[in-house]
Amino acid sequence: MEAETGNVSGDDPWISNSYRQLRALFLLQLGITLTLQFNNLRQRQRARQQWKQHRNLLPSCHSVVLSSCCILCLEERRNTSCTLCGHLFCWECITEWCNTKTECLLCRAKFQPHSLVYLRNYK
């Protein structure tokens, strides 16, 4: 009985060595897992920061003046014209839009192309 009890208690060098190797593998796995989790966390934080910076950037049209931007071409308005509902567009953009639809792009108000008002000397 003593011989069997001795083997179970861990006196066998082969069993002790196996447990040492198992412990080393466990610690290695733990280290790799923690490293991967840490890198994943850093990547998510970096992505969040980049998204916040990207979200705060305005398109080039908005950097000039938000109110001088044509919603159709997303550039600074040229030859500003007005619809009956009061929305402003580039003359070329809104007349081309009228060939497709006769409604305001922003509020869907119906209008006829002849009702567009070309605003001279409008800044």
A tleap script that builds the chain and sets N, CA, C and O, in Angstrom:
source leaprc.protein.ff14SB
mol = sequence {
  NMET GLU ALA GLU THR GLY ASN VAL SER GLY
  ASP ASP PRO TRP ILE SER ASN SER TYR ARG
  GLN LEU ARG ALA LEU PHE LEU LEU GLN LEU
  GLY ILE THR LEU THR LEU GLN PHE ASN ASN
  LEU ARG GLN ARG GLN ARG ALA ARG GLN GLN
  TRP LYS GLN HIE ARG ASN LEU LEU PRO SER
  CYS HIE SER VAL VAL LEU SER SER CYS CYS
  ILE LEU CYS LEU GLU GLU ARG ARG ASN THR
  SER CYS THR LEU CYS GLY HIE LEU PHE CYS
  TRP GLU CYS ILE THR GLU TRP CYS ASN THR
  LYS THR GLU CYS LEU LEU CYS ARG ALA LYS
  PHE GLN PRO HIE SER LEU VAL TYR LEU ARG
  ASN TYR CLYS
}
set mol.1.N position { 0.810 -1.185 0.000 }
set mol.1.CA position { 0.000 0.000 0.000 }
set mol.1.C position { 0.853 1.248 0.000 }
set mol.1.O position { 0.485 2.244 -0.622 }
set mol.2.N position { 1.973 1.220 0.675 }
set mol.2.CA position { 2.816 2.408 0.738 }
set mol.2.C position { 3.359 2.769 -0.630 }
set mol.2.O position { 3.453 3.950 -0.963 }
set mol.3.N position { 3.720 1.771 -1.432 }
set mol.3.CA position { 4.266 2.038 -2.757 }
set mol.3.C position { 3.207 2.719 -3.631 }
set mol.3.O position { 3.513 3.648 -4.379 }
set mol.4.N position { 1.973 2.251 -3.528 }
set mol.4.CA position { 0.912 2.873 -4.316 }
set mol.4.C position { 0.635 4.279 -3.825 }
set mol.4.O position { 0.421 5.181 -4.634 }
set mol.5.N position { 0.632 4.484 -2.525 }
set mol.5.CA position { 0.396 5.800 -1.964 }
set mol.5.C position { 1.507 6.753 -2.353 }
set mol.5.O position { 1.248 7.931 -2.601 }
set mol.6.N position { 2.735 6.275 -2.412 }
set mol.6.CA position { 3.869 7.112 -2.793 }
set mol.6.C position { 3.747 7.602 -4.222 }
set mol.6.O position { 4.062 8.760 -4.497 }
set mol.7.N position { 3.301 6.760 -5.137 }
set mol.7.CA position { 3.152 7.154 -6.539 }
set mol.7.C position { 2.046 8.183 -6.714 }
set mol.7.O position { 2.168 9.092 -7.536 }
set mol.8.N position { 0.969 8.048 -5.947 }
set mol.8.CA position { -0.153 8.963 -6.056 }
set mol.8.C position { 0.213 10.330 -5.499 }
set mol.8.O position { -0.266 11.346 -6.004 }
set mol.9.N position { 1.049 10.379 -4.469 }
set mol.9.CA position { 1.366 11.654 -3.833 }
set mol.9.C position { 2.289 12.514 -4.675 }
set mol.9.O position { 2.516 13.669 -4.312 }
set mol.10.N position { 2.835 12.019 -5.780 }
set mol.10.CA position { 3.647 12.845 -6.660 }
set mol.10.C position { 5.126 12.640 -6.486 }
set mol.10.O position { 5.906 13.473 -6.947 }
set mol.11.N position { 5.563 11.547 -5.828 }
set mol.11.CA position { 6.990 11.276 -5.669 }
set mol.11.C position { 7.619 10.786 -6.964 }
set mol.11.O position { 8.843 10.797 -7.097 }
set mol.12.N position { 6.813 10.362 -7.908 }
set mol.12.CA position { 7.332 9.862 -9.178 }
set mol.12.C position { 7.868 11.047 -9.994 }
set mol.12.O position { 7.126 11.993 -10.258 }
set mol.13.N position { 9.134 11.009 -10.392 }
set mol.13.CA position { 9.725 12.122 -11.144 }
set mol.13.C position { 9.040 12.349 -12.492 }
set mol.13.O position { 8.962 13.484 -12.962 }
set mol.14.N position { 8.549 11.292 -13.109 }
set mol.14.CA position { 7.893 11.448 -14.405 }
set mol.14.C position { 6.613 12.270 -14.264 }
set mol.14.O position { 6.332 13.124 -15.105 }
set mol.15.N position { 5.835 12.018 -13.208 }
set mol.15.CA position { 4.595 12.760 -12.960 }
set mol.15.C position { 4.914 14.207 -12.611 }
set mol.15.O position { 4.257 15.122 -13.107 }
set mol.16.N position { 5.916 14.422 -11.762 }
set mol.16.CA position { 6.307 15.788 -11.403 }
set mol.16.C position { 6.735 16.570 -12.636 }
set mol.16.O position { 6.366 17.734 -12.798 }
set mol.17.N position { 7.505 15.937 -13.497 }
set mol.17.CA position { 7.964 16.579 -14.722 }
set mol.17.C position { 6.776 16.911 -15.636 }
set mol.17.O position { 6.741 17.967 -16.268 }
set mol.18.N position { 5.809 15.992 -15.693 }
set mol.18.CA position { 4.618 16.222 -16.519 }
set mol.18.C position { 3.836 17.430 -16.011 }
set mol.18.O position { 3.369 18.249 -16.802 }
set mol.19.N position { 3.695 17.537 -14.682 }
set mol.19.CA position { 2.984 18.681 -14.112 }
set mol.19.C position { 3.742 19.985 -14.368 }
set mol.19.O position { 3.124 21.017 -14.632 }
set mol.20.N position { 5.075 19.945 -14.292 }
set mol.20.CA position { 5.879 21.134 -14.585 }
set mol.20.C position { 5.664 21.582 -16.031 }
set mol.20.O position { 5.501 22.771 -16.307 }
set mol.21.N position { 5.665 20.621 -16.940 }
set mol.21.CA position { 5.454 20.952 -18.349 }
set mol.21.C position { 4.041 21.486 -18.588 }
set mol.21.O position { 3.846 22.424 -19.362 }
set mol.22.N position { 3.068 20.887 -17.922 }
set mol.22.CA position { 1.691 21.342 -18.042 }
set mol.22.C position { 1.546 22.767 -17.510 }
set mol.22.O position { 0.868 23.595 -18.119 }
set mol.23.N position { 2.188 23.053 -16.365 }
set mol.23.CA position { 2.156 24.394 -15.787 }
set mol.23.C position { 2.809 25.396 -16.743 }
set mol.23.O position { 2.296 26.499 -16.928 }
set mol.24.N position { 3.943 25.016 -17.352 }
set mol.24.CA position { 4.627 25.902 -18.292 }
set mol.24.C position { 3.744 26.180 -19.514 }
set mol.24.O position { 3.668 27.315 -19.983 }
set mol.25.N position { 3.078 25.138 -20.024 }
set mol.25.CA position { 2.177 25.332 -21.163 }
set mol.25.C position { 1.003 26.234 -20.796 }
set mol.25.O position { 0.596 27.087 -21.585 }
set mol.26.N position { 0.464 26.042 -19.600 }
set mol.26.CA position { -0.642 26.872 -19.139 }
set mol.26.C position { -0.210 28.330 -19.037 }
set mol.26.O position { -0.921 29.223 -19.497 }
set mol.27.N position { 0.960 28.576 -18.431 }
set mol.27.CA position { 1.452 29.950 -18.305 }
set mol.27.C position { 1.739 30.570 -19.675 }
set mol.27.O position { 1.491 31.757 -19.888 }
set mol.28.N position { 2.254 29.774 -20.589 }
set mol.28.CA position { 2.504 30.256 -21.948 }
set mol.28.C position { 1.189 30.627 -22.628 }
set mol.28.O position { 1.085 31.679 -23.259 }
set mol.29.N position { 0.187 29.760 -22.496 }
set mol.29.CA position { -1.126 30.046 -23.082 }
set mol.29.C position { -1.739 31.296 -22.452 }
set mol.29.O position { -2.314 32.127 -23.154 }
set mol.30.N position { -1.618 31.429 -21.144 }
set mol.30.CA position { -2.139 32.597 -20.448 }
set mol.30.C position { -1.445 33.865 -20.941 }
set mol.30.O position { -2.098 34.878 -21.194 }
set mol.31.N position { -0.129 33.804 -21.074 }
set mol.31.CA position { 0.627 34.960 -21.561 }
set mol.31.C position { 0.227 35.358 -22.972 }
set mol.31.O position { 0.063 36.542 -23.264 }
set mol.32.N position { 0.071 34.372 -23.845 }
set mol.32.CA position { -0.336 34.660 -25.225 }
set mol.32.C position { -1.740 35.249 -25.260 }
set mol.32.O position { -1.996 36.210 -25.985 }
set mol.33.N position { -2.648 34.676 -24.477 }
set mol.33.CA position { -4.023 35.180 -24.430 }
set mol.33.C position { -4.066 36.616 -23.929 }
set mol.33.O position { -4.749 37.458 -24.512 }
set mol.34.N position { -3.339 36.900 -22.851 }
set mol.34.CA position { -3.313 38.264 -22.322 }
set mol.34.C position { -2.708 39.242 -23.324 }
set mol.34.O position { -3.205 40.358 -23.480 }
set mol.35.N position { -1.644 38.833 -24.002 }
set mol.35.CA position { -1.018 39.696 -25.006 }
set mol.35.C position { -1.979 39.991 -26.145 }
set mol.35.O position { -2.091 41.136 -26.583 }
set mol.36.N position { -2.678 38.963 -26.632 }
set mol.36.CA position { -3.639 39.165 -27.718 }
set mol.36.C position { -4.792 40.069 -27.285 }
set mol.36.O position { -5.225 40.934 -28.047 }
set mol.37.N position { -5.286 39.870 -26.069 }
set mol.37.CA position { -6.370 40.710 -25.564 }
set mol.37.C position { -5.924 42.164 -25.424 }
set mol.37.O position { -6.673 43.082 -25.758 }
set mol.38.N position { -4.709 42.369 -24.934 }
set mol.38.CA position { -4.172 43.718 -24.775 }
set mol.38.C position { -4.020 44.393 -26.139 }
set mol.38.O position { -4.385 45.558 -26.301 }
set mol.39.N position { -3.481 43.659 -27.121 }
set mol.39.CA position { -3.338 44.226 -28.467 }
set mol.39.C position { -4.694 44.543 -29.085 }
set mol.39.O position { -4.852 45.566 -29.751 }
set mol.40.N position { -5.667 43.673 -28.867 }
set mol.40.CA position { -7.016 43.902 -29.371 }
set mol.40.C position { -7.616 45.157 -28.746 }
set mol.40.O position { -8.249 45.955 -29.438 }
set mol.41.N position { -7.423 45.330 -27.454 }
set mol.41.CA position { -7.918 46.518 -26.761 }
set mol.41.C position { -7.271 47.777 -27.327 }
set mol.41.O position { -7.957 48.770 -27.570 }
set mol.42.N position { -5.955 47.744 -27.537 }
set mol.42.CA position { -5.252 48.910 -28.096 }
set mol.42.C position { -5.744 49.234 -29.501 }
set mol.42.O position { -5.898 50.405 -29.848 }
set mol.43.N position { -5.992 48.212 -30.310 }
set mol.43.CA position { -6.490 48.439 -31.668 }
set mol.43.C position { -7.881 49.058 -31.649 }
set mol.43.O position { -8.178 49.953 -32.440 }
set mol.44.N position { -8.733 48.582 -30.745 }
set mol.44.CA position { -10.074 49.159 -30.645 }
set mol.44.C position { -10.019 50.607 -30.188 }
set mol.44.O position { -10.765 51.445 -30.694 }
set mol.45.N position { -9.127 50.914 -29.219 }
set mol.45.CA position { -8.987 52.293 -28.764 }
set mol.45.C position { -8.475 53.183 -29.891 }
set mol.45.O position { -8.958 54.301 -30.069 }
set mol.46.N position { -7.498 52.690 -30.652 }
set mol.46.CA position { -6.956 53.450 -31.774 }
set mol.46.C position { -8.039 53.680 -32.834 }
set mol.46.O position { -8.155 54.777 -33.382 }
set mol.47.N position { -8.824 52.649 -33.115 }
set mol.47.CA position { -9.902 52.773 -34.102 }
set mol.47.C position { -10.949 53.773 -33.628 }
set mol.47.O position { -11.467 54.555 -34.425 }
set mol.48.N position { -11.266 53.751 -32.325 }
set mol.48.CA position { -12.218 54.710 -31.770 }
set mol.48.C position { -11.713 56.136 -31.915 }
set mol.48.O position { -12.469 57.032 -32.288 }
set mol.49.N position { -10.423 56.350 -31.617 }
set mol.49.CA position { -9.838 57.683 -31.755 }
set mol.49.C position { -9.877 58.143 -33.205 }
set mol.49.O position { -10.230 59.289 -33.483 }
set mol.50.N position { -9.519 57.260 -34.131 }
set mol.50.CA position { -9.540 57.629 -35.544 }
set mol.50.C position { -10.958 57.946 -35.998 }
set mol.50.O position { -11.168 58.872 -36.781 }
set mol.51.N position { -11.927 57.185 -35.510 }
set mol.51.CA position { -13.316 57.447 -35.878 }
set mol.51.C position { -13.756 58.803 -35.355 }
set mol.51.O position { -14.431 59.546 -36.067 }
set mol.52.N position { -13.384 59.142 -34.117 }
set mol.52.CA position { -13.747 60.444 -33.559 }
set mol.52.C position { -13.119 61.567 -34.364 }
set mol.52.O position { -13.771 62.575 -34.636 }
set mol.53.N position { -11.853 61.403 -34.749 }
set mol.53.CA position { -11.194 62.423 -35.563 }
set mol.53.C position { -11.872 62.529 -36.925 }
set mol.53.O position { -12.105 63.632 -37.420 }
set mol.54.N position { -12.183 61.397 -37.524 }
set mol.54.CA position { -12.831 61.396 -38.836 }
set mol.54.C position { -14.216 62.032 -38.755 }
set mol.54.O position { -14.610 62.789 -39.642 }
set mol.55.N position { -14.943 61.727 -37.699 }
set mol.55.CA position { -16.292 62.259 -37.526 }
set mol.55.C position { -16.270 63.771 -37.361 }
set mol.55.O position { -17.195 64.458 -37.795 }
set mol.56.N position { -15.207 64.297 -36.729 }
set mol.56.CA position { -15.115 65.733 -36.497 }
set mol.56.C position { -14.638 66.508 -37.717 }
set mol.56.O position { -14.788 67.728 -37.773 }
set mol.57.N position { -14.061 65.807 -38.700 }
set mol.57.CA position { -13.626 66.490 -39.911 }
set mol.57.C position { -14.840 66.824 -40.764 }
set mol.57.O position { -15.760 66.017 -40.900 }
set mol.58.N position { -14.833 68.008 -41.329 }
set mol.58.CA position { -15.917 68.407 -42.211 }
set mol.58.C position { -15.458 68.288 -43.654 }
set mol.58.O position { -14.277 68.492 -43.933 }
set mol.59.N position { -16.339 67.970 -44.566 }
set mol.59.CA position { -15.959 67.953 -45.972 }
set mol.59.C position { -15.461 69.325 -46.412 }
set mol.59.O position { -15.735 70.329 -45.756 }
set mol.60.N position { -14.731 69.365 -47.523 }
set mol.60.CA position { -14.114 70.610 -47.972 }
set mol.60.C position { -15.144 71.705 -48.194 }
set mol.60.O position { -14.856 72.880 -47.963 }
set mol.61.N position { -16.320 71.343 -48.630 }
set mol.61.CA position { -17.364 72.337 -48.840 }
set mol.61.C position { -17.740 72.999 -47.527 }
set mol.61.O position { -17.981 74.206 -47.485 }
set mol.62.N position { -17.790 72.228 -46.465 }
set mol.62.CA position { -18.198 72.754 -45.170 }
set mol.62.C position { -17.107 73.613 -44.552 }
set mol.62.O position { -17.394 74.456 -43.702 }
set mol.63.N position { -15.869 73.413 -44.960 }
set mol.63.CA position { -14.806 74.221 -44.384 }
set mol.63.C position { -14.864 75.644 -44.912 }
set mol.63.O position { -14.377 76.563 -44.253 }
set mol.64.N position { -15.452 75.845 -46.092 }
set mol.64.CA position { -15.597 77.199 -46.622 }
set mol.64.C position { -16.670 77.893 -45.799 }
set mol.64.O position { -16.358 78.730 -44.952 }
set mol.65.N position { -17.903 77.560 -46.035 }
set mol.65.CA position { -19.041 78.037 -45.256 }
set mol.65.C position { -20.170 77.060 -45.538 }
set mol.65.O position { -20.480 76.773 -46.694 }
set mol.66.N position { -20.775 76.557 -44.490 }
set mol.66.CA position { -21.814 75.549 -44.661 }
set mol.66.C position { -22.950 76.065 -45.535 }
set mol.66.O position { -23.487 75.315 -46.350 }
set mol.67.N position { -23.318 77.320 -45.382 }
set mol.67.CA position { -24.466 77.846 -46.110 }
set mol.67.C position { -24.176 78.077 -47.584 }
set mol.67.O position { -25.116 78.271 -48.354 }
set mol.68.N position { -22.922 78.066 -48.009 }
set mol.68.CA position { -22.616 78.310 -49.422 }
set mol.68.C position { -22.381 77.012 -50.182 }
set mol.68.O position { -21.786 77.026 -51.260 }
set mol.69.N position { -22.833 75.910 -49.644 }
set mol.69.CA position { -22.605 74.600 -50.257 }
set mol.69.C position { -23.858 74.142 -50.994 }
set mol.69.O position { -24.964 74.195 -50.455 }
set mol.70.N position { -23.672 73.694 -52.230 }
set mol.70.CA position { -24.774 73.113 -53.001 }
set mol.70.C position { -24.917 71.652 -52.582 }
set mol.70.O position { -23.946 70.895 -52.604 }
set mol.71.N position { -26.115 71.267 -52.207 }
set mol.71.CA position { -26.331 69.904 -51.732 }
set mol.71.C position { -26.269 68.885 -52.867 }
set mol.71.O position { -26.084 67.694 -52.616 }
set mol.72.N position { -26.418 69.332 -54.098 }
set mol.72.CA position { -26.370 68.406 -55.236 }
set mol.72.C position { -24.951 68.049 -55.642 }
set mol.72.O position { -24.645 66.874 -55.841 }
set mol.73.N position { -24.073 69.052 -55.770 }
set mol.73.CA position { -22.700 68.762 -56.204 }
set mol.73.C position { -21.709 68.739 -55.045 }
set mol.73.O position { -20.553 68.354 -55.218 }
set mol.74.N position { -22.170 69.154 -53.852 }
set mol.74.CA position { -21.345 69.192 -52.639 }
set mol.74.C position { -20.114 70.086 -52.800 }
set mol.74.O position { -19.066 69.829 -52.208 }
set mol.75.N position { -20.252 71.113 -53.592 }
set mol.75.CA position { -19.200 72.109 -53.762 }
set mol.75.C position { -19.784 73.470 -53.446 }
set mol.75.O position { -20.986 73.607 -53.216 }
set mol.76.N position { -18.925 74.472 -53.437 }
set mol.76.CA position { -19.414 75.827 -53.208 }
set mol.76.C position { -20.341 76.206 -54.357 }
set mol.76.O position { -20.037 75.957 -55.524 }
set mol.77.N position { -21.491 76.819 -54.006 }
set mol.77.CA position { -22.487 77.138 -55.027 }
set mol.77.C position { -21.936 78.111 -56.062 }
set mol.77.O position { -21.264 79.085 -55.724 }
set mol.78.N position { -22.234 77.828 -57.330 }
set mol.78.CA position { -21.907 78.724 -58.433 }
set mol.78.C position { -23.224 79.123 -59.086 }
set mol.78.O position { -24.093 78.278 -59.298 }
set mol.79.N position { -23.373 80.386 -59.400 }
set mol.79.CA position { -24.614 80.881 -60.025 }
set mol.79.C position { -25.820 80.436 -59.199 }
set mol.79.O position { -26.674 79.688 -59.676 }
set mol.80.N position { -25.874 80.899 -57.976 }
set mol.80.CA position { -26.897 80.464 -57.019 }
set mol.80.C position { -28.298 80.701 -57.552 }
set mol.80.O position { -28.598 81.753 -58.115 }
set mol.81.N position { -29.145 79.705 -57.364 }
set mol.81.CA position { -30.555 79.819 -57.726 }
set mol.81.C position { -31.398 79.288 -56.581 }
set mol.81.O position { -30.925 78.542 -55.724 }
set mol.82.N position { -32.664 79.697 -56.591 }
set mol.82.CA position { -33.558 79.399 -55.474 }
set mol.82.C position { -34.823 78.722 -55.992 }
set mol.82.O position { -35.350 79.089 -57.042 }
set mol.83.N position { -35.298 77.740 -55.250 }
set mol.83.CA position { -36.582 77.113 -55.565 }
set mol.83.C position { -37.682 77.879 -54.841 }
set mol.83.O position { -37.394 78.747 -54.018 }
set mol.84.N position { -38.938 77.565 -55.140 }
set mol.84.CA position { -40.053 78.247 -54.482 }
set mol.84.C position { -40.061 78.021 -52.972 }
set mol.84.O position { -40.540 78.866 -52.216 }
set mol.85.N position { -39.536 76.893 -52.541 }
set mol.85.CA position { -39.513 76.581 -51.106 }
set mol.85.C position { -38.361 77.296 -50.392 }
set mol.85.O position { -38.289 77.266 -49.163 }
set mol.86.N position { -37.462 77.936 -51.144 }
set mol.86.CA position { -36.400 78.723 -50.531 }
set mol.86.C position { -35.050 78.042 -50.438 }
set mol.86.O position { -34.107 78.631 -49.910 }
set mol.87.N position { -34.927 76.836 -50.928 }
set mol.87.CA position { -33.632 76.156 -50.879 }
set mol.87.C position { -32.746 76.613 -52.026 }
set mol.87.O position { -33.219 76.876 -53.132 }
set mol.88.N position { -31.448 76.703 -51.743 }
set mol.88.CA position { -30.487 77.239 -52.702 }
set mol.88.C position { -29.630 76.134 -53.303 }
set mol.88.O position { -29.209 75.210 -52.607 }
set mol.89.N position { -29.377 76.240 -54.615 }
set mol.89.CA position { -28.561 75.276 -55.353 }
set mol.89.C position { -27.768 76.025 -56.415 }
set mol.89.O position { -28.024 77.199 -56.683 }
set mol.90.N position { -26.801 75.335 -57.017 }
set mol.90.CA position { -26.155 75.863 -58.221 }
set mol.90.C position { -27.204 75.863 -59.337 }
set mol.90.O position { -28.038 74.961 -59.409 }
set mol.91.N position { -27.160 76.870 -60.199 }
set mol.91.CA position { -28.114 76.927 -61.307 }
set mol.91.C position { -28.025 75.673 -62.176 }
set mol.91.O position { -29.045 75.079 -62.524 }
set mol.92.N position { -26.799 75.275 -62.524 }
set mol.92.CA position { -26.615 74.110 -63.384 }
set mol.92.C position { -27.123 72.837 -62.710 }
set mol.92.O position { -27.755 71.995 -63.348 }
set mol.93.N position { -26.842 72.710 -61.426 }
set mol.93.CA position { -27.250 71.496 -60.696 }
set mol.93.C position { -28.765 71.361 -60.625 }
set mol.93.O position { -29.307 70.293 -60.906 }
set mol.94.N position { -29.455 72.445 -60.248 }
set mol.94.CA position { -30.903 72.338 -60.052 }
set mol.94.C position { -31.640 72.211 -61.384 }
set mol.94.O position { -32.665 71.533 -61.459 }
set mol.95.N position { -31.122 72.862 -62.448 }
set mol.95.CA position { -31.790 72.696 -63.747 }
set mol.95.C position { -31.604 71.272 -64.270 }
set mol.95.O position { -32.514 70.709 -64.879 }
set mol.96.N position { -30.443 70.699 -64.036 }
set mol.96.CA position { -30.226 69.302 -64.424 }
set mol.96.C position { -31.111 68.374 -63.593 }
set mol.96.O position { -31.655 67.399 -64.112 }
set mol.97.N position { -31.254 68.681 -62.300 }
set mol.97.CA position { -32.118 67.891 -61.419 }
set mol.97.C position { -33.567 67.948 -61.912 }
set mol.97.O position { -34.290 66.955 -61.839 }
set mol.98.N position { -33.984 69.106 -62.410 }
set mol.98.CA position { -35.363 69.259 -62.900 }
set mol.98.C position { -35.651 68.349 -64.087 }
set mol.98.O position { -36.804 67.986 -64.320 }
set mol.99.N position { -34.622 67.979 -64.838 }
set mol.99.CA position { -34.829 67.050 -65.952 }
set mol.99.C position { -35.231 65.666 -65.451 }
set mol.99.O position { -35.877 64.901 -66.167 }
set mol.100.N position { -34.844 65.352 -64.217 }
set mol.100.CA position { -35.171 64.056 -63.629 }
set mol.100.C position { -36.441 64.123 -62.789 }
set mol.100.O position { -37.361 63.323 -62.962 }
set mol.101.N position { -36.474 65.090 -61.877 }
set mol.101.CA position { -37.622 65.245 -60.973 }
set mol.101.C position { -37.934 66.725 -60.831 }
set mol.101.O position { -37.032 67.562 -60.846 }
set mol.102.N position { -39.202 67.040 -60.695 }
set mol.102.CA position { -39.595 68.435 -60.489 }
set mol.102.C position { -40.035 68.632 -59.045 }
set mol.102.O position { -41.133 69.115 -58.769 }
set mol.103.N position { -39.162 68.249 -58.144 }
set mol.103.CA position { -39.414 68.464 -56.722 }
set mol.103.C position { -38.101 68.824 -56.056 }
set mol.103.O position { -37.030 68.442 -56.529 }
set mol.104.N position { -38.184 69.556 -54.962 }
set mol.104.CA position { -36.990 69.962 -54.225 }
set mol.104.C position { -36.324 68.729 -53.620 }
set mol.104.O position { -36.982 67.864 -53.041 }
set mol.105.N position { -35.048 68.675 -53.767 }
set mol.105.CA position { -34.286 67.540 -53.244 }
set mol.105.C position { -34.356 67.476 -51.718 }
set mol.105.O position { -34.314 66.391 -51.139 }
set mol.106.N position { -34.461 68.633 -51.072 }
set mol.106.CA position { -34.422 68.671 -49.612 }
set mol.106.C position { -35.785 68.463 -48.957 }
set mol.106.O position { -35.902 67.705 -47.994 }
set mol.107.N position { -36.822 69.138 -49.481 }
set mol.107.CA position { -38.121 69.060 -48.793 }
set mol.107.C position { -39.218 68.408 -49.639 }
set mol.107.O position { -40.350 68.274 -49.176 }
set mol.108.N position { -38.902 68.007 -50.860 }
set mol.108.CA position { -39.828 67.328 -51.774 }
set mol.108.C position { -40.993 68.210 -52.236 }
set mol.108.O position { -42.003 67.701 -52.721 }
set mol.109.N position { -40.853 69.529 -52.084 }
set mol.109.CA position { -41.898 70.432 -52.569 }
set mol.109.C position { -41.870 70.430 -54.094 }
set mol.109.O position { -40.804 70.531 -54.701 }
set mol.110.N position { -43.037 70.314 -54.704 }
set mol.110.CA position { -43.139 70.300 -56.165 }
set mol.110.C position { -42.920 71.716 -56.705 }
set mol.110.O position { -43.348 72.694 -56.091 }
set mol.111.N position { -42.255 71.815 -57.852 }
set mol.111.CA position { -42.086 73.105 -58.530 }
set mol.111.C position { -41.863 72.863 -60.013 }
set mol.111.O position { -41.479 71.770 -60.431 }
set mol.112.N position { -42.105 73.881 -60.784 }
set mol.112.CA position { -41.873 73.816 -62.224 }
set mol.112.C position { -40.524 74.455 -62.529 }
set mol.112.O position { -40.133 75.407 -61.854 }
set mol.113.N position { -39.811 73.958 -63.523 }
set mol.113.CA position { -38.495 74.523 -63.845 }
set mol.113.C position { -38.537 76.027 -64.116 }
set mol.113.O position { -37.580 76.733 -63.796 }
set mol.114.N position { -39.623 76.528 -64.699 }
set mol.114.CA position { -39.703 77.965 -64.989 }
set mol.114.C position { -39.863 78.809 -63.725 }
set mol.114.O position { -39.733 80.032 -63.778 }
set mol.115.N position { -40.147 78.158 -62.579 }
set mol.115.CA position { -40.302 78.916 -61.333 }
set mol.115.C position { -38.979 79.081 -60.577 }
set mol.115.O position { -38.952 79.735 -59.535 }
set mol.116.N position { -37.893 78.509 -61.076 }
set mol.116.CA position { -36.585 78.692 -60.437 }
set mol.116.C position { -36.160 80.148 -60.567 }
set mol.116.O position { -36.386 80.789 -61.593 }
set mol.117.N position { -35.545 80.651 -59.517 }
set mol.117.CA position { -35.097 82.045 -59.520 }
set mol.117.C position { -33.579 82.067 -59.500 }
set mol.117.O position { -32.945 81.547 -58.582 }
set mol.118.N position { -33.002 82.687 -60.541 }
set mol.118.CA position { -31.548 82.852 -60.602 }
set mol.118.C position { -31.202 84.087 -59.775 }
set mol.118.O position { -31.697 85.178 -60.057 }
set mol.119.N position { -30.363 83.926 -58.765 }
set mol.119.CA position { -30.022 85.030 -57.862 }
set mol.119.C position { -28.727 85.683 -58.331 }
set mol.119.O position { -27.643 85.118 -58.180 }
set mol.120.N position { -28.851 86.865 -58.894 }
set mol.120.CA position { -27.674 87.592 -59.368 }
set mol.120.C position { -27.007 88.288 -58.190 }
set mol.120.O position { -27.679 88.771 -57.279 }
set mol.121.N position { -25.697 88.333 -58.219 }
set mol.121.CA position { -24.900 89.014 -57.193 }
set mol.121.C position { -25.152 88.468 -55.792 }
set mol.121.O position { -25.004 89.197 -54.811 }
set mol.122.N position { -25.526 87.213 -55.685 }
set mol.122.CA position { -25.753 86.582 -54.378 }
set mol.122.C position { -24.478 85.882 -53.941 }
set mol.122.O position { -23.886 85.129 -54.715 }
set mol.123.N position { -24.060 86.117 -52.735 }
set mol.123.CA position { -22.843 85.483 -52.205 }
set mol.123.C position { -23.200 84.473 -51.153 }
set mol.123.O position { -22.314 83.833 -50.587 }
savepdb mol mol.pdb
quit
